[in-house]
Amino acid sequence: MSDRSTAVPVADVLPALRELAETAARTADTLAEDVARAATLVRDTVRGGGTLFFCGNGGSAADAQHMATEYVVRYRRNRRAYPAVALTTDTSLLTATGNDFGFDHVFSRQVEALCRPGDLLIIHSTSGQSPNVLEAAKAARAKGVAVLALSARDGGPLRALADHNVIVPTDRTDRAQELHLCIQHLICDLVEAEL
């Protein structure tokens, strides 16, 4: 069998990379203050002995798990473990809640059981419209737990339920998720540097 493959043309790669870079530059130009405030919320939660709780759906669920791991294990520095939990990982809990109460409550049930004042719920949602993250935000507010939302577009209904929003200026889900992770890594780095 002969090798008929040819290289993907560089010209096919550059537009996507440039578009990502442009979105990142727009984010830096417009959201620096919002990101700094988000970093302050996270730092103050960890400093005060609170727990960071993360949730999201699909790729945002993966980002939630990724970031909880960065806080518990380490990001760039060896330091003490910070308390962080991804509400996206317990399959028994998620399926039982989905079966008994409906998928809209897979996160809110956990918030109700686990979160306390002084904790921080960090929601990743590119649309800000998913019913289960909206229910999680409502449950957090009912318990006196602060909510930090990372979203895109116009922030959706989640915007009004969050104590603070970081809304990436894009309509593309993939770009929003890429930049949410970049922002979250920046915040984690800042927290590690201070604590």
Buried (B, 14 or more C-beta within 10 A) or exposed (E): EEEEEEEEEEEEEEEEEEEBEEBBEBBEEEBEEBBEBBBBBBBBBBEEEBBBBBBBBBBBBBBBBBBBBBBBEBBEEEEEEBBBBBBBBBEEBBEEBBEEEEBBBBBBBBBBEBBEEBBBBBBBBBBBBBEBBBBBBBBBBEBEBBBBBBBBBEBBBBBEBBBBBBBBBBEBBEBBBBBBBBBBBBBBBBBBEEE
